[in-house]
Amino acid sequence: MLGKIQATGSKLFARGGVITGRIMNTSNVWLTKSIYYGKVGAELSKEIYRKEGLTPPNVDEFKSVYAKLLGLGKEYSKKPTELLNMAKSLKKNDLLKYGSYGVQILGFFSLGEVIGRRKLVGYKHY
């Protein structure tokens, strides 16, 4: 009886070792691919950054943009009829232009969601 239990235990241990080895091998492959593509992406981003002459905005530029937005928000909150009149005066071409901007923004957001979830539809249920 004891020999049978030991034989069964050693078989289970061997199977567990094989499964663990496969998991380790798969995770090692994914890790090396992730590191490689991360480095490639970083180098590509550096090249684009240099060639396009991109620079991040400085603090003063951030402050000026948000100060203007805050000022506009305060102005329109004091005179909401002015905002309504401006919205009513929009022409068809303006609506199409701003609508297309909205669709583009929604598309980029949706693409980011798909990339983040690594699925086209829905989240995993845990």
C-alpha positions, 0 to 999 in steps of 0.5 A: 500500500505504501509503495503504491502511494509513493509511486502515485506521489512520484508520478504526480510530482513528475507531472507537476514538474513538467507543467511547471517547466512549461509555464517557466519556459513560456513565461521566459519567452514572453519576458524576452519578447517583451523586453526586446519590443520594449527596447525597440519601441523606446529607440524608435520613440527617441528617433522620432522625438529627435527628428521631429524636434519635439519638446514637452511644453514648459510650466508657463505654457501649461499655466497659460493654456489652463488659465485661458480655459478657466477664464473662458469657463468663468466667462460663459458661466456668468453669461450662459445665453452667450454660449447658447447663441454661439452654439445656435450660430454654428453652421453645418460645416462647423458641426461636421468638422467638430463632429469628425474631431469627436469621432477621431478622439473616440476612435483613439480612446477605443483603440487604447481601450482595446490595447489595454484590455488585449481583447476586442470586446469586454473585460475578463470576468474573474 
